[in-house]
Amino acid sequence: MSRTLRALVIVLLAASCGGGGGDFSAPRDLDNACAILTERPHYTRAFRAAERKWGVPMHVQMATIYQESKFIGNARTPFRYTLGVIPMGRQSSAFGYSQALDGTWDEYLEETGNRRAKRDDIRDATDFMGWYMAKSRDSLGLQMYDARNHYLAYHEGRTGYSRGSYNSKAWLVRVAGEVDNRSRLYQAQLASCRAAR
């Protein structure tokens, strides 16, 4: 076996083992904010840090992450297919808890200087989300507790949001309403939740 082929086999075997990526699975009960934080205490620290730094309430972050990735740390968008069978790449470059796109993530890394940040790390993902929503607050005048409009700006981008691009997407307006409802649910649950403190 040639050296090149042997090296390729070793790399493929190492990659198939997962290589230290951590537990990216979703918490068991996604409808209960307290259960999420009890199961994953490090989430509490991440949400609180982003709340202190950027002003985004914990329940708004949690509702947005639920919608974007269902708390799956290495979530990706599905593949696109031509003729129903030929894979043509993923629907977008969105990745991780926050489903940040490559370009927006690069902008975040540049502006914050947080060059070691990873989209599949909950602390970095919540910091990214806080950064993005703080910019939406500053440029669009959105209140930090306004989960519905923050989600629309997060999904469409601030330029798309200011143009009202979401108005032609009934499904997106519906989803933004669901994010708002989940945010209120999480807020009520967190108010009496020891794990959130």
NORWO-V890116 format. One record per pair of residues at least 24 apart in sequence whose C-alpha atoms are under 7 Angstrom apart, sorted by the first residue. I is the first residue (numbers start at 1). J is the second residue. If there is no record, write none. Layout:
{{I	J} {I	J}}
This chain:
{{24	72} {24	73} {24	74} {25	72} {25	73} {26	70} {26	71} {26	72} {33	186} {33	189} {33	190} {34	189} {34	190} {34	193} {34	195} {34	196} {37	195} {37	196} {38	195} {43	122} {44	196} {46	122} {46	123} {46	126} {47	126} {50	126} {50	127} {50	130} {54	130} {54	131} {54	134} {55	144} {56	130} {56	144} {57	144} {57	145} {59	183} {59	186} {59	187} {60	145} {60	147} {60	183} {63	179} {63	182} {63	183} {64	151} {64	179} {65	97} {65	98} {67	179} {68	98} {68	99} {69	97} {69	98} {69	99} {71	97} {72	97} {73	97} {73	120} {73	121} {74	120} {95	119} {96	120} {97	122} {97	125} {98	125} {98	129} {147	179} {147	180} {147	183} {148	176} {148	177} {148	179} {148	180} {151	176} {152	176}}
